[in-house]
Amino acid sequence: MKKKWEERKKFRELKQALEEFRQNDDFVEYTFEQNDFPITMGYLKTSINQEKLEKFVMPYLQQGEFETLKEIDQIIPITKTFISNDVSKLKEQLIQGYLVLYADNESGQFMLVPIPLKKSRQISIPEVEFSVVGPKEAFIENIDTNLNLVKQRLAIPELNIQTLSVGTVTKTEVAVVSIKGIADEENVNTAVQRISDLEIDQVIDSSYIQQTIADNKNSPFPQLLDTERPDRIAAVLVEGKVAIFVDGSPHVLIGPTTLVEFFSAFEDYFLNWTIASSFRMIRLFAVFFSILVTPLYVAVLTHHFEVIPKALLGPLISSRTMVPFQPVFEALLLELTIELLREAGARLPAKIGQTIGIVGGIVIGTAAVQAGMTSNVLLILVALAALGSFTTPVYQMGNTIRLIRFPLILVAHVYGMFGIAVAICYIMVHLIKLTSLGRPFLEPLVPFRYKDLKDAFIRLPFDKQNKRPFMVRPSKINRPTKKE
């Protein structure tokens, strides 16, 4: 008697839940009857694959013989169906593209059949991490496709995928991927635990995960590397790192990572090691130049005239003769102008954005010098600094470089080179304290590990890289580089 009462209670809950969906014009219901067994089917028409419905469900319900939900489960040729009486699960799965089957017999049980409609764009070439040589595939917004792109490169049973649902509203699928026997279990568990503990209502992109599980959420430096290249993900997984996939995002997160990796383009591995190392050193020099050149200009002209060579005094004096502002205002004006042009070019349509960037830079720069708003020497330095910031392969690190230039300019105006030195020391202390999934962010410099320098500032040949990075604590430190 008690069991019958509980079944009726569950059936009433089921009817109430379906009544909520009936208020939505998107909800569709059909009723079939076979052998005096009426069965009702309901689904959201914009969430299910209509072709699968007509091919794998409707014919079997209209022509098949069944008397229970279990018999329907056996005749429908679709996997991952299940029978339940949990109404909360019904609400969640209907929205995700399941159809529900239930009998009007007050049992309270229903069957869920997965036929979700998943549309995504075609696989295209990388837009942010484009390379002249090497593979031309990039991730898209579908997590199943992205995982498949990695599985094609790592067709091994040790590839471990742990799937989580994140977001109380969006229920976004997040996958933590690693290789068993190579990746350190502590790194994997740290990533899984942090994602599982998230209390957030929506996850729209991988950047949400990157910001919420970061070791230091207030740091301007990104602590997880994001990439759109499947080949890069395959490479870092073999090194023993962890990859985090987010459904709806074409970018995958990598951790733990180090500061040096943000200045390493994956194209470096497709070139001869001497050429790749040269490009990497040029890239690092460009970044330091981009950060320091404008603050040094302000510091020298404000506090340290004596360090200017006599050969440069004449051009500097003549270039600043008509400028009524102090060097700090002159520098901030040009830096803000460059940032405005960069933002305008990024937000406008591609063809218009290119025109704004080129024409705007030429017109505004020329007019500013002729009007006496700034010196032509500083204009050249700021333009070179902007070019230097563009050499950063990872967009988010490029944003950080653009940001830290402004406080350095202000410090240089007040305290000169001493202020710049103190500010750089402060940044270095911050980087030393920073970690990525609990691992040191400034490795292999701090802590210093000589063996990990083989793929830091320069890239040694592959036969010299016979050990995986010690920073990620891989279970297998040795890696084969040639046949014994």
Residue pairs with C-beta under 8 A, 6 or more apart in sequence:
6 108
7 106
7 107
7 108
8 106
8 108
9 108
10 85
10 87
10 107
10 108
10 109
11 106
11 107
11 108
13 87
13 108
14 85
14 87
14 90
14 102
14 108
14 110
16 87
17 87
17 90
17 91
18 29
18 42
18 100
20 91
21 27
21 42
21 44
21 94
22 29
24 44
26 44
26 45
26 46
26 47
27 42
27 43
27 44
27 45
28 42
28 43
28 44
28 45
29 40
29 41
29 42
30 40
30 41
30 42
31 38
31 39
31 40
31 41
32 38
32 39
32 40
32 41
32 61
32 62
33 39
34 61
34 64
34 65
34 66
34 67
35 65
35 66
35 67
37 66
37 67
37 68
37 103
38 103
38 104
39 61
39 66
39 72
39 101
39 102
39 103
40 101
40 102
40 103
40 104
41 57
41 61
41 99
41 100
41 101
42 94
42 99
42 100
43 53
43 94
43 98
43 99
43 100
44 94
44 95
44 97
46 117
47 94
47 95
47 96
47 97
47 116
47 117
48 97
48 98
48 99
48 115
48 116
48 117
49 97
49 115
49 116
49 117
49 118
50 117
52 78
52 115
53 99
53 115
56 76
56 77
56 78
56 115
57 76
57 78
57 99
57 113
57 115
60 72
60 75
60 76
60 77
61 72
61 101
64 72
64 75
65 71
66 72
66 75
68 103
69 83
69 101
69 102
69 103
69 109
69 110
69 111
70 83
72 101
72 111
73 81
73 83
73 111
76 113
78 113
78 114
78 115
80 114
81 111
81 112
81 113
81 114
82 111
82 112
83 109
83 110
83 111
83 112
84 90
84 109
84 110
84 112
85 107
85 108
85 109
85 110
89 112
90 100
90 110
90 112
92 171
93 100
93 112
93 114
94 100
96 116
96 171
97 114
97 115
97 116
97 117
97 118
98 112
98 113
98 114
98 115
98 116
99 112
99 113
99 115
100 110
100 111
100 112
100 113
101 110
101 111
101 112
101 113
102 109
102 110
102 111
103 109
118 142
118 144
120 140
120 141
120 142
120 145
121 140
121 141
122 140
123 137
123 138
123 140
123 145
123 149
124 138
124 140
125 136
125 137
125 138
126 136
126 137
126 138
126 228
126 229
127 138
127 228
128 228
128 395
129 138
129 227
129 228
129 229
129 232
129 265
129 266
129 393
131 265
131 266
131 267
131 270
132 267
133 267
133 270
133 271
134 231
134 266
134 267
134 269
134 270
135 229
135 230
135 231
137 149
137 229
137 230
137 231
138 228
138 229
138 230
138 250
139 145
139 146
139 149
139 228
139 229
139 230
139 250
139 251
139 252
140 146
140 250
141 247
141 248
141 249
141 250
142 247
143 173
143 175
143 245
143 246
143 247
143 248
146 230
146 245
146 250
146 252
147 161
147 175
147 177
147 245
149 230
150 159
150 177
150 230
150 233
150 234
150 237
150 243
151 159
152 230
153 230
153 231
153 234
154 179
154 234
154 237
154 238
156 179
158 179
158 180
158 181
158 182
159 177
159 179
159 180
159 237
160 177
160 178
160 179
160 180
160 183
160 188
161 175
161 176
161 177
162 175
162 176
162 177
162 188
162 192
163 173
163 174
163 175
164 173
164 174
164 175
164 176
164 192
164 195
164 196
165 171
165 172
165 173
165 174
166 172
166 174
166 195
166 198
166 200
166 203
166 209
167 200
167 201
167 202
167 203
168 199
168 200
168 201
169 201
169 202
170 201
170 202
170 203
170 204
172 202
172 203
172 204
172 246
172 247
172 248
173 246
173 247
174 195
174 203
174 209
174 244
174 245
174 246
174 247
175 244
175 245
176 188
176 191
176 192
176 195
176 242
176 243
176 244
176 245
177 233
177 237
177 242
177 243
177 244
177 245
178 187
178 188
178 237
178 241
178 242
178 243
179 237
179 238
179 240
181 475
181 476
182 237
182 238
182 239
182 240
182 468
182 474
182 475
182 476
183 237
183 240
183 241
183 242
183 472
183 474
183 475
184 240
184 472
184 473
184 474
184 475
185 475
186 438
186 473
187 240
187 241
187 242
187 255
187 256
187 437
187 438
187 439
187 472
187 473
188 242
190 437
190 438
191 213
191 242
191 244
191 255
191 437
194 213
195 209
195 213
195 244
198 209
198 212
198 213
200 208
200 212
202 208
203 209
203 246
204 248
204 249
205 246
205 248
205 249
205 251
206 226
206 244
206 245
206 246
206 249
206 251
206 252
206 253
207 226
207 249
207 251
208 246
209 244
209 246
209 253
210 222
210 223
210 224
210 226
210 253
211 217
213 224
214 222
214 223
214 224
215 223
215 434
215 435
215 436
215 437
215 438
216 223
216 433
216 434
216 435
219 430
219 434
220 400
220 403
220 404
221 259
221 397
221 400
221 430
221 431
221 434
221 441
222 262
222 394
222 396
222 397
222 400
223 255
223 257
223 434
223 435
223 436
223 437
223 441
224 244
224 253
224 254
224 255
224 257
224 436
224 437
225 253
225 254
225 255
225 257
225 261
225 262
225 394
226 251
226 252
226 253
226 254
226 394
226 396
227 233
227 251
227 252
227 254
227 266
228 250
228 251
228 252
229 266
231 266
232 254
232 266
233 243
233 252
233 254
235 266
235 269
236 243
236 254
237 243
238 479
239 468
239 469
239 472
239 474
240 468
240 469
240 472
240 473
240 474
240 475
240 476
241 254
241 255
241 256
241 257
241 472
242 254
242 255
242 256
242 437
243 252
243 253
243 254
244 252
244 253
244 254
244 255
245 252
246 252
246 253
255 436
255 437
256 435
256 436
256 437
256 438
256 439
256 471
256 472
257 436
257 441
258 436
258 440
258 441
258 442
258 443
258 444
258 456
258 471
259 431
259 441
259 442
260 444
260 456
260 457
262 392
262 393
262 394
262 397
263 280
263 283
263 284
263 287
263 392
263 393
263 394
263 397
264 280
264 393
264 455
264 459
265 279
265 280
265 283
265 393
266 393
267 276
268 276
268 277
268 279
268 280
268 459
269 276
269 459
271 279
273 458
273 459
273 460
273 461
273 462
276 459
277 457
277 458
277 459
277 460
280 457
280 458
280 459
281 457
281 458
282 391
283 391
283 392
283 393
284 457
286 387
286 388
286 389
286 391
287 388
287 389
287 391
287 392
287 401
289 384
289 385
289 388
290 385
290 386
290 387
290 388
290 389
290 401
290 405
291 385
291 401
291 404
291 405
291 408
292 408
292 420
293 381
293 384
293 385
293 388
294 331
294 335
294 378
294 381
294 382
294 385
294 405
294 408
294 409
295 405
295 408
295 409
295 411
295 412
295 420
296 412
296 417
296 420
297 327
297 331
297 377
297 378
297 381
298 327
298 328
298 331
298 409
298 412
298 413
299 412
299 413
299 416
299 417
299 419
299 420
300 307
300 308
300 417
301 316
301 320
301 327
302 326
302 327
302 328
302 412
302 413
302 416
303 415
303 416
303 417
304 416
304 417
308 316
315 377
316 375
316 377
319 375
319 376
319 377
319 378
320 375
320 377
322 372
323 330
323 372
323 373
323 374
323 375
324 372
325 333
325 373
325 374
326 413
327 378
327 413
328 409
328 410
328 412
328 413
330 373
330 374
330 375
330 378
331 378
331 382
331 409
332 406
332 409
333 368
333 373
333 374
334 368
334 374
334 378
334 379
334 382
335 382
335 405
335 406
335 409
337 364
337 368
338 361
338 382
338 383
338 386
339 402
341 356
341 357
341 360
341 361
341 364
342 357
342 386
344 353
344 356
344 357
344 360
345 353
345 354
345 356
345 357
346 353
347 353
348 356
361 383
365 379
365 383
368 374
368 379
369 375
369 376
369 379
385 405
389 398
389 401
389 402
390 398
392 398
392 401
404 427
407 423
408 420
408 423
411 419
411 420
411 422
411 423
412 419
412 420
415 422
431 441
431 442
431 446
432 440
432 442
432 446
434 441
434 442
435 441
439 471
439 472
439 473
440 446
440 447
440 471
443 449
443 452
443 471
444 450
444 451
444 452
444 453
444 456
444 471
449 470
449 471
451 467
451 470
452 469
452 470
452 471
454 460
454 464
454 465
455 465
455 469
462 481
463 481
463 482
464 481
465 479
465 481
466 478
466 479
466 480
466 481
467 477
467 478
467 479
468 474
468 476
468 477
468 478
468 479
470 477
